[in-house]
């Protein structure tokens, strides 16, 4: 998509000069970010560079000491209580590297529980939508299975379906393949690829370089709590003049390519 076409779409997420510290440790040092509706934005960078913390700020899981964060018309940085954050959480899905499924509930129950209990969706409608989502993540035959009976890749696909069950405006993917063995990475990335192609607004923290290059509208490289460089996949992966970015991408590229060979 051309940059001019992207700019015609409304901004859904905006971060301005966001600073966050845990005690004396500065984690974010002035983050600026814009994500438009329909965008897929990937955040790459070394461990400890603040990537996952950016996602947690957007979802209201942590509150910065300085700066502003808005999702639509909601000023996330001004939300003070969990009760105030509930409407925001209904609009944002998040998928973590650990699946966090309820082990005592079936796959179907894991997906319907939030729409029924939090959104008040009727049980028949919640189950119908859950089955649609299971088909979308290629797990229609697993609705009666329990998480312990599934592979890691299957559990992560259930976690994606569970996030989508709330019909979110935005989905955050936090290193969703990092806990998977190489053989199951491809099946999870294939599902995300299709969701992005369908126009899902998403922010992805990932170490899968080839995947980020393929699906992203914009890629951000973070280091030391700052966004060092941002741009189109072509500009960042192939035309960056920053030797640190070259080193990082080349260091991970072969591993990411191998992991995606299951596709």
N, C-alpha and C positions, 0 to 999 in steps of 0.2 A: 504493500500500500504506500502511495506517495505521501510525503510529509504534509502537503497541502490538504490532502483528503483527511489525514489524521487530525489536523488542526480544526477541521469543521465540526468535529465531535466534541461533546461536552466533557469537561474535566470532572472525573469522579473522585480522584484522590489527589490531595495536594499537601505536601510537607514543605514548610519554610523555616530554615535556620534551626533545625531541631537538634538540641543538645541533650544528652542523657549520660548520667554517671551513676555507678553503683559504688557508693562510698567514695574513695579517692580515685577510683578507676574510671576514666573517661571512655565511654563506649561509643557514643555518637558525638561528632564534633562539627555540627552545622550541616545537616542533611537537607537538601532541597530536591523535591521530587514531584513530578506531575504524571498522572496516569489518566488517560482518556477512556471513555466507554468503548469497549471492544478491543482495547489494547492488550497485548501480551508483553510484559516487561520482565526481563530476566536480570537478576542481580548475581554477579559472580565476584569472586575474590577469595583470598586466603582465609583459613579458619581464624576466627577471632576478629574479623574486620568490621563486624557490626551488621552483617547481612540479615540474620534472623531477628535481631533486635529491631530492625526497621519494620519487619512484618508485625512484630508484637506491639509496636507503637501504633501502627495503623489499626489494629484490632482492639486497642485499648487494654491490652494485657499489662503494659507498662506505661507510665506517664512521664514524659520528658520534663526536665527542669526548665527548659527554655525552648521557645519556638512554637509553631502552630501546626496542627494536623486537621484537615477537614476531609470528610467522606461525604460527598454530596453537599448538603447544607448543614451537616452535623460537625460541630467543633469538638473533635475527639479529645483534644488536650484539655478541654474544660469539664469533661465528665469526671465527677468526683466519687461516685459510688457504683457498686455493681448493678444496682437497680437502674441507674441512669445508662449503663452500658448495654443492658439487655436488648433494647431496640437496635443498637448498632450491630450486636453479635448476630441478630436475625438476618442482617443484610450482608454479612461477610462470612463466607465459609473458609475454613482453614484446615489444611491437611498437613500433619506433622510427619517427621521421619519415622517415628514410632506410631503404630496404627491406632492405639488407644481404643480398640473395640471392646465392648462389654463381653467378656468371655462366656458368661452364663446365658447370653441371648443369642438366638439364631441370627443369621445374616439378615433376614427380612426384618426381624425385630430391631436390630441395630440401626436400620435405616428409617423405620417408621417412628421410633420413639420420640425424636425431637419434634417433628411436625405435629404429632398428636398432642404431646404434653406442653410444648412451648408455644406453638402457633394455633393450637386448637383445631387442627384439621381433622375431619371425620376419618374414622378408621378405614372404611372402604376406599376413600380417595387416597389416603396415605399409602395403603398397600398397592393400589393401582399404580401410583407414581413410583413407588419403590421398585416394582417389577419392571417398569419402563427403564429405570436407571440401571437395574441389574442387567437388562439386555444391552444397554449402552456400554457397560463395562465388561460385557461378555461373560456374565456369571449367572445367567438365568437358571442354570441347573443347580445352583448352590444356595437357594433361598432358605432351605431348611437345615443347612449345615451350620456348625458352630465354628467360631474363629480358630479354635485349636485343630480343626480338621482341614484347614486351608494352608496353602503355601504363603510365604511372605508376600509375594506379588499379588496373590488373590486377596489377601487381607488388605493390602494397600488399595486395591481397586474397590473393595467394599468401603474403605474409608473415604474414597473420592465420591462414591455414590451417596454416602451418608452426608457429606458436605453439600452436595447438590440437592439433596432432599428438601432443604430449606428454601430452595429457589433463590439463591443469593445473587446480589448485584456484582459481587466481586469474590473471587476465590484466591486465597494465598496458599502457595505450595512451598513448604519449608523443607528442602532437601529430601524430597519424598522417596528418592531411590537410594539414599546413602546406607540404609540398613538392609538392602536387598542383595542377594547373590547375583552375579552377573547374568545368569540365565533368566532371571525374572524381571530385570530392569526394563527390557524392551517392551514387555506387555503393558507395563505401567505407563511408559512414555508414549506408547501408541494411543492409549486412552486420552492422555492429556493433549496430544497432538490433534486429535479429532475434536475435542472440546474447544481448543483455541481456533481451529478452522471454522467452527460453528459460531464464533464471535464471543466466546466467554471472556469477560474482563478478568485478567489474572496477573499476579505478580509471583514470579518463581525465583526462589533461591536455589541454585543448582550448581553442581560440578560437572554436569554433562554438557561439555562445550559445543559439540556438534549439534546437539539438540537445541541449545540456546540460540545458536546461530540460525538454525532452520526456522524456528517458530516465532521468534521475537520481533516486535515492532521496534523496540529499543533495548539496549543492553547497557547496564551500569557496572563499572568495575570499582569495588570498594577496597580500601585498605586503611588501617589505622583509624577507623571511625569516620572516614570521609569518602565521598564519591570522587575518585581520582579522574575518571573519564566516563563519558556517556556518549551514546550515538547509535546509529543504525548498526545491525550486525556486521555489515560489510565494512563500515568504517572502523569499528573497534577490533574486529578479528583480523582484518587484512590490511588496514591502512593506518593503524595507530603508530605514532612516532615514539610512544612510551616503551622503553626497553623492559620495564617491569611487567607490563601487560603481555608483551611477547613471551617473556620467560614463563609467566604463569600459564598462559594458554598452551604453549608448547609442552610444558611439563605435565599438563593434565590431558592433553588432546588424545594421546595414544590409548590411555586407559578408558576414556569416555567412548572412543571409537570401538574398542573391544567390547565394552558392556552393551553397546547398542547393536552389536552384531546379531542379537537374537531377534531383531525386527524382521 
